[in-house]
Amino acid sequence: MNKEIFLNALKERILILDGGMGTMVQGFKLTEKDYRGEQFVDWAGDLKGNNDLLCITRPDVIKSIHRQYLDAGADIFATNTFNANAISMEDYGMQGQVRNINLAAGKLAREVADGFMVEHPDRTIFVAGSIGPTNKTASMSPDVSDPAYRAVTYMDLYNAYKEQVDALVDGGVDIVLFETTFDTLNVKAGLEAAETVLKEKGKDLPIMLSLTLSAQGGRTFSGQTLLAFLASVQHTNIVSVGLNCSFGAADMKPYLAELAKHAPYYISAYPNAGLPNSFGSYDETPEKMAVHVKPFIDEGLVNILGGCCGTTPAHIAKYPELVKGAKLHVPAQKPDCLWLSGLELLEVKPENNFVNVGERCNVAGSRKFLRLIKEENYEEALTIARKQVEDGAQVIDINMDDGMLDAVKEMTTFLNLIASEPDICRVPVMIDSSKWEVIEKGLMCVQGKSIVNSISLKEGEKVFLQHAARIKQLGAAAVVMAFDEKGQADTFERKIEVCGRAYRLLREKVDFDPNGIIFDPNVLAIATGMEEHNGYGLDFIRAVEWIKKNLPGAKVSGGVSNLSFSFRGNNYVREAMHSVFLYHAINKGMDMGIVNPSSSVLYEDIEPAFRTLLEDVILARRQEAAEELITYAQNLHVKAQEGGDEKLEVWREYPLKERLEYALIKGVGDHLEEDLKEALKEYPRAVDIIDGPLMGGMNKVGELFGAGKMFLPQVVKTARTMKKAVAILQPAIEAEKATSCSAKAGKVVFATVKGDVHDIGKNIVSIVLACNNYEVIDLGVMVPADVIVKKAIEEKPDLVCLSGLITPSLEEMVHVTDEMQKAGLDIPIMVGGATTSKLHTAIKIAPRYDYPVIHV
């Protein structure tokens, strides 16, 4: 089957995708013996729950499920390979089996599809190679104490995905399907891997992409809005984008409508059969689900419709009649402007005015920032980035080029730290370096669509085109400096010569998106005392006008502070020069610039005579104007203040309790020392501060997160602030312990139960508890009951926490409870996870244990 057949089918009708695989597998009530088969009888670890392995050990079960969905009317069905990658398979120690599983799954699905089409020559069936998100995230740290740490890197993901896609393609799939995407950086690595494999094999298979959203917030698990996500993946060659999991159809619809409105792709949707009930099952009947998905069809929102968790062939069987003669979704137009993104979208177009690129996170331009990075005082360095965003920077320029720094290490560290600061990473970043390795590694740290600063022709066309192609592949826009083999373009004629040549090469040789080409025609210092420099400001402004007229789509940027280099130390003159320069350059089409966003000198506020003098200098209207400006600056008695006075933050005027709660909710730890010192005088005990205002703030965080008004990076940030607060209070707590036993910290054992490899929720709760001074003993995933019981006996914790995501975990929790009862333990049990509920805990678990069982 080729791509053209699939695209033609999408133009003709709504295609039907199959339903849940895990739901169907559970119905077979398979045992450990089934999972082992004959091939893995002697495997060292437990294999039950490794559904992908059934393609080898129980192919009859998987064939049966595929066939049932085809009989129900599916046009597309997905291979049973959702977790068949080296990263996820590590939980079973089966990394070495990845190729075998995917190859077997592809061949098995191919056999079912081909056999079905022989029986039904009027039907065209497409096999989609299912690729899940893995169980790790490249955009966030699992360690609250080290937000720069990553459990998995871009290249780890790239290699894992490449192995999986390679095997699926060899197995005969028609489509590459990335589904349940929760971290954009993960899937960017996967998409690059898929495109690489297809190119190497000379194949042109369609790539489908489906993401899952985090609760009711309308963002991905890693914090991006839908539009920011679209910007992040727009460089890839995907055919469709859509939503799956997270919701039932009714709750999915508003997000699907937003996606359909803006995405220049075909749209897919495969919701769950409602939300899980108290026992972890899905109650939405085929008839009820059909009612909920009908608006998707009636309103022209979808091209591909299927089902996720809880759906069965009976659900899918309702679709053929619903989609018959239905209105097809027409993909949106591709954006005719530059899309950038952090956690949020930034559209760069004339009507949105000028884009401020914050300049202060540059070791070459800020002595303070350089000192902080050298001292590894990253927390204070982050405050510089945060203040730039607060002051209006829409992009943040980051540069670590210094002879005494490991620029690659510092760039990746700082970008990883920024990713944990939602107030900062909501804006895109500009990765700024003269070293190619720094740029490439930096791009592998960011989930959004960034800007590279910069590439140029100074090393010749070959290197220029190689770098441009790699930037395109990694999904970034590029600043192109007006340099070539002859050197820096200084005059108007040289600027347009170099920029015109670079534009033609990028468009003709690399097919680089013109909206992502950002020229920097070199802002050079004026009024230096050298007559030949006097025209540099005017030449830049003329070059801006020429680029906007002659190079369609291209943007213009510049390092504005270079203009006033001669007036270092006189901030007022410098800021006034920048204001006047930008006024004229923006009027000619300048789109963005690297500036100090807190600059307070407005064009209209400059004293008229001084403004006229500045214009005479910048626009080279009078030859003697440069000398006059130098004299004027020397005689101007303006107190130079590097950065000016800090603005008093309003919340610092709040009463103590409200200040502490605010600090927790916003994740701001800058004033904790002084506020907690004050609190220790007001509260009888240090633990009362934790139980009072600090937990008050954390409870508010919980409410906001549950209501979809906060997203995960913000929650993790508040957890880190809580941990910092507890650390500050620790000496006082220890002192209290010496005189009283009442300040005893708790000890908690955590485990994802046997058969379940999901641990993201468990890890978040562990972080929050750790931040509240609990000792957390995490036993990991796939933990058998006997290990949990043994550890409980050894450690004598205050609480045993059982976690699980999938429905079979509920039965395993009952089993663990039975074993704790048999062992005569009296330790309370806490039960949590997506499929758990108060009702199930009360009816199925609590009656089997003589001591407290708590559901959260």
URTA-V699410 format. One line per field, one symbol per residue. burial: b if it has 24 or more other C-alpha atoms within 12 Angstrom, else e. Layout:
burial = ???
This chain:
burial = beeeebbebbeebbbbbbbbbbbbbbeeebebebbbeeebeeeeebbbbbbbbbbbbbbebbbbbbbbbbbbbbbbbbbbbbbbbbbbbbbbebeebbbbbbbbbbbbbbbbbbebeeeeeeebbbbbbbbbbbbbbbbbbbbbbebbbbbbbbbbbbbbbbbbbbbbbbbbbbbbbbbbbbbbbbbbbbbbbbbbbbeeeebbbbbbbbbbbbbbbbbbbbbbbbbbbbbbbbbbbbbbbbbbbbbbbbbbbbbbbebbbbbbbbbbbbbbbbbbeebbbbebbbeebbebbbbbbeebbbbbbbbbbbbbbbbbbbbbebbeebebbbbeeebebbbbbbbbbbbbbeeeebbbbbbbbbbbbbeebbebbeeeebbbbbbbbbbbbbbbbbbbbbbbbbeeeebbbbbbbbbbbbbbbbbbbbbbbbbbbbbbbbbbbbbbbbbbbbbbbbbbbbeebeebbbbbbbbbbbbbbbbbbbbbeeebbbbbebbbbbbbbbbbbbbeebebbbbbbbbbbbbbbbbbeeeebbbbbbbbbbbbbbbbeebebbbbbbbbbbbbbbbeebbbbbbbbbbbbbbbbbebbbbbbbbbbbbbbebeeeeeebbbbbbbbbbbeeeebbbebbeebeeeeeeeeebeeeeeeeeeeeebbbbbbbbbbbbbbbbbeebbeebbeeeebbbbbbebbbbbbbbbbbeebeeeebbbbbbbbbbbbbbbbbbbbbebbeeeeeeeeebebebbbbbbbbbbbbbbbbbbbbbbbbbbbbbbbbbbbbbbbebbbebbeebebbbbbbbbbbbbbbbbbbbbbbbbbeeebbbbbbbbbbbbbbebbeebbbeebeebbbbe
